[in-house]
Amino acid sequence: MLRTHQNQVTLWDSILPESLLSLPAELERIDQILNDERFMWPFLENFNTTMGRPTVPVQTYLRLMYIKFRYQPGDETLVQEVSDSLHWRRFCHIAIDQKVPDATTLQSS
């Protein structure tokens, strides 16, 4: 079953200071691009399935892959770094109390 995004705000997200809610300029620009429906349409069209386990939300997966492409960490390092960074968690739409997808989920082959 395809999930496009997480849309539930947690208690932890609601009490973060304002300085932690804003993204750095580069991530803010990429966030705007990835939020565009025109960009998401091909992914929804090609990966929409109703069978099997729920997927990692497409928005989260694409954002994780952007960080992986931009900074070139390995899958396990990517998971660890995103787990430790509030900005990267917010960029990837992963709540503070939510687990970052496992590295094996992100492997392309």
N, C-alpha and C positions, 0 to 999 in steps of 0.2 A: 504494500500500500504506500503510495507516494505521499510524503509530507513536504509541503513547500516551506513552512516556517513555524517557529514557535511563537505564539502570540499571547502567552500568559505572562504578566508581570508578577514577579515574586516580591515578597516582603523585603528581601535583601536589596533588590533593585530599587525599591521605593525609598530606602533610607540612605542610599549612597550620596555623598556630597556632590554638589553640582560640578566640581572640577573633574570628578571621575566619570561623569555622564557624557562629557563631550569627547569626541574622537580627535586624534591628531589630524592635521590638514590632509595628508595623503590618504589616510583611511576614510576620512569624510568624503573626499571626492569619489573614491571607489565605492563607498556605501551608496552614494546617490546613483551611480551607474547600475549597481546590482539591485537596487530597489525599483528600477524601471521595469514595468510590465512587459515592454517590448523585448527586453533582454531575457526575461524569464520564459517567455512563451515557447521557444524551441525546447527547453528542458521539460516543461510541462507536457508538451506535445509528444515527446519521444520517451519519456520515462514515467508516464502515468500508468500505474498498475494497481489493481485492486486485490491481488493475491499476494500471499507471503507476509513476512514480518514487516512492520513499519520501517521505513528507511530513515537514514539520517536526513533531517530536513534539507531540501535542495539549497536553500539560502545558506544554511550553515556549511554544507559541503563545499559550495562554490567559494565561500569566503575563506575556508580553511585551505583550499587549493590555491587561492590568491596568495595567502601568506607563505605557503610552501614554495610557490613559484618565485615570489619576490625575495625571500630571504634564504632559500635553498636548504632548509633543515631536513633531516631524515624524518620519517613518519613518527617514530617514537619521540624524537626531540621536538617535533611540531606539537604533539599532544602535550608534552610536558610544559613547553613554553606558553601555549595557549592556556593551559590550566593555571599557570602562575601569573598571567597578565590580565588585569581587569580591562584594559583597553582592547586587547585582542578578543577577550570573551564577549565584550559588548559588540565589537565589530562582527563576530561570528554568530551573534544572537544565541549565546550560551549563558544562561543565568549562573549566578555565583554558586547556587546550591545544586546545579545540574552537572552531571558528569560529562566531560569532553569525550566525543566518540573515540573508541579504541583505535590504536594505530593499525590494526589488521583490517578495520573497516575502511580505512583510507587508502590502502594499497591498491594500485591500479592493475597489477597483474599477479 
